[in-house]
Amino acid sequence: MLEPQTLANAIKMHRKAAGLSQLKLSEMAGVGKTVVFDLEKGKETIQLDTLRKILQVLNIKVMLTSPLMDQQSYNEKG
């Protein structure tokens, strides 16, 4: 399970590596300036579309996995 603080740390690490301030990241993502601050503090509630915008700017991809999805992928290959 993805914990809020794990996501917060990943976003902060990528933002800093990109040399972006919280304000600049929010401008590039087209979101409010407090969104990045809240995310980096581990806020648990955020709109999915807003999160997707931030992850896109930082070039972070999210992968979904489950036993069912793994089985489906195996069945499609075979």
N, C-alpha and C positions, 0 to 999 in steps of 0.2 A: 504494500500500500504506500502511496506517495504521501508523505507527511508534509504539512504546510511549510515547516521550517526547511525541509530539504529543497523544496521548490524555491523558497525565498533565497537560500544560499546559492543555488544555481543561477538564478536571475542576477543577483548581486555580483557574483564572480564573473559572469559573462559581460555584464554592463561595464564593470571596471576594466576588464581585459580589452574591451572595445574603446576605452577612453571616453566613455559617456557619463555625463552627470545624470542624476535622476530626472532633472528638468529636460535635458536634451533627449533622453530616451522617451519621455512622455510625449514630447513634441513630435518626434519621429514616428511614434506609434499612433499618434492622433488620439491620445487619451488624456484625461485630467492629470495634473501634476501630482496629486495625492495618491493616485493609483499605484505608481511605482514605489513610493514610500511605504504604502500599506502592504504591498506584496512583499517587499524586502523585510518587513517586520513580521511576516508570517500570517497576515490576515487570512482567515479561512473562507471568507465569502467574497467572490468576485465574479463578474459576468464572464462566461466562457469566451464570448467574442472579444472582450477586452484583453483577456489573457492571451488569446491567439495572436492579437496584434503585437503585443509585447514580445512574445516568443518568436514571431516572424522577424521582427527587427533584429533580434539577437541571434537569429539563425539557430534556434533551439527546436529540435523536433521531438515530439512526444509519440511514443510507440505504445500501442495497446496490445497486451498479450493475455491469453487465458488458455486453459486446456482445450476448450471448444474451438477457439480460433486456430490453435496449433493443429488440431485434428482436421479442421476444414482445409487448411493450407496443405496438409499432407494429402488429403483426398483429392484436391485439385491437381496436384503434381502427378499423382499415380494414375 
